[in-house]
Amino acid sequence: SLYIGGGFKKYRKTTANYLAKVDLHSGNLDTTFTQTSGANDFISALVISGSALYAGGGFTTYRETAAPFLAKIDLTSGALDPQFTQTKGLDQTVNTLAVVGGSLYVGGQFEAYRETPARRLAKLDLLSGDLDSTFTKKTGFNNEVSVLLGSVNSIYVGGNFTSYRGTPANFLAKVHLISGEIDTTFTQPTGFDAPVFSLALSTNALYVGGGFITYRGHY
């Protein structure tokens, strides 16, 4: 199956509010998963782990149940997981999601999660949705996070920010998966000169795309 999130409301003239599941071969809509009452606003990020689909975006409800900007959904039925998705969630939009090392990493425009400070980057338990307070500190990024990419011990973060926990990080940062501490060897004060929107990892290299012209002073 293919799971699709976005700003749409219909698929092949059938109601599919911002989220749809379609057959990979025929493209037919799965109407068990895709019901008329979906999300109430756009979905910008999807990631699968086990039997669950995690969705983030600008929505505040899913199937008419409170789901502030983040939801955990059953892959087959499309039902909301009420243990993970609680009425007190994030306070602003989610732009990107990544599952790394058994945890969900969330990036976006938000500043709090379940009324606890979490500035634009949060680490959550995949089952309970509980916030990891070792990783997620009051001082996070000073502007929005647009993209996340996990590796063995770290997560690479791109966006419109210029600092992380008070340390210069111009639009790109490398952060430890457990402690949340910034890697200052990789993340130097002279980084990019404009926002980062896309990341890809190969064996020994990170590929970065965005609106920038220079990196560490070089064109």
N, C-alpha and C positions, 0 to 999 in steps of 0.2 A: 504493500500500500504506500501511497504518497500522502503526506500530511502537508497542507498548505495554509499559511496564515497571511493576512494582509489587510487591505482596506475595502475589500469587496463585500457585497451582500447577497449575491446570487452566483450560482454555477450552473451552466446549461439551463437557465431560466428557473432553477429551483433554489429556494431560499437556503443560504449558507452564510450566516452572519459572521464574517471575518475569519472563520476556520472551517476547513473541509478535509475530508478523507476520501481519496479516489483510488480506483483500481489502477495498478501500474500498467496494465496492458490495454484495457478498454477505455480507461478514463472515467468509468461510471462512478457516480457518487454513492458513497456508503451512507445510506439514510438512517442506519442504526446509530452511527457515530455522529453524523452531521444532521442536527435537528434544527427546527425553525428558530428556537431560542438558543442562540450561541452566545458569543461575546457581544458587548454593547458598544465596542469601539475597536480600533485597529489592533492587529497583532503584528509585532515586529520581530519576534524571536521565538524559535521552537527548538527543543532538544529532547531526544528520547533517552530514557534510562530504564532498563527492565521492561515492565509492562505499563509504564507511565510516559505521558507526554507532558513536558513542562512548557508553558506558554507565557510569554511576557509581552507587554505592549502598553497601549493607552486606555485599555478597558478597565472598568470598575466592577462589572458583573459578568457572570457566565451562567447561562440558563436561568437567569433571573435571581441568582444567588450572589451575594457579595464576594468579589474576588479582586481586590485592589491591585491591579497592574501585574499580577502574577498568579498563575493557576497550575495545579497538578491535575491531569485528566487521564482517565483510563483509556488505553489505546483501542480497546474494542468497543466499549459501550459509550465512550465519550463522557462518562459521569465524572463529576468533580470529586476530588478527594478532600473531605471536610477537615481531616486531621492536619493536612499540610496547608490547605487554603482556608485561612481564617478571615474574619471580618476586619481585623486590624492587620493589614499587610503593609505594603509600601505606600509612600505618600506621593509618589510621582512616577513618571513613565519609565518602563524598562526598554532598553535598546538591544541588549545582547545577553545570551545565556551560554554557559559552558558546564558540562559535567566532567569533573576531573578528580581522580582519586577518591571516588565515593561521595563527593559533595557537589552541590550546585552553586556555581558562582554566577552572580547577577550583576550586571552593569547597566547604568542608565542615568537619569536625571534626579533620582530620589535622594533624600537626605535622612530618611528614617525608615525603619522596618519594625513593625509591631511596637511603635512608639519609642524605639531605641535608636540613637544616632547611628547612621550607616551612610556615609557620604559617597554616593555614586558607585560604590562597590560593596557587595555583601557575599558572605559565604554561609550557605544554609545546609542543614541536614536534609537528605533526600526523602526521608520518611516523615519526620515531624515538622519540617520547615523551620526548626529552631535556628536561631542566629548563632554563629560561631564567634564568640566575643574575643577569642584570642586573635583571630584573623581580622575581624571587623572592628575598627576603632572609630572614635569620634572624629578624629582627623583623617579623612580619606582624601579623595580628589577634590580640587577646587572648582571643577566644572565637569560637564557630562562625559561619561564613558560610552563609546560607540561600539567597540568590538573587544572580544575576549578570545584568547587562544591558549589552551593549556599545553604544557609539556611535562616532562618527568617530575621535576621538583618545583616548577615555577608556572606562573600564568603571565602571559604578555597582555598588556592593556593598552588600547589605543583610544583616542578621543579628542576632545577640545580643551583638555586641562593643561595646566602649566606647573602644577605641584601636587605632591602626594605626601600626606603626613608632614607638611611643611617643608619638604625637600623638593628642589627643582626637578621637574619631570615634564619636559616640553613635548606634549602630545603622544608620548610613548613611554611605557614603564614596564619593567620586569619585576614581579612581586613573588615572594616565596609562598608556596601553597599552604603552608602550615602557620607560619608566624605572621604573614602579611607584610613582612619587612621588604623594603625596596632593595634591589640589587644595584648598588652604586657603581659597580664596575661597568655594568651594561647601561644603566640609566644615568647619564651624565648631564650637567647643567646645560650644555649646548646640545640640544636635540634637534627636533624638527622646527620649522618656522610657521607651520599651520597644521590644522587637524588631520588626524589619521582615521580612516574609515574601514580599512580592510587589512587582514593579516593572514599569512600562510607560512607554514613551517615545513622545511625539508630536513634532511639528516643533520646538516651543519649550518643551516642558514635560515634567517627569518626574512620573508618578503613583505614589504610594507607599501600600502597604497593610500593616497589621500589627496588633500589640497595643497600640499607643501611644495616648495621649490628647493629648499636647502636642508641638509642634515649635518649637524656639527660644523656648520659654516661652509659646507661644500655643496656645490650645485650638482 
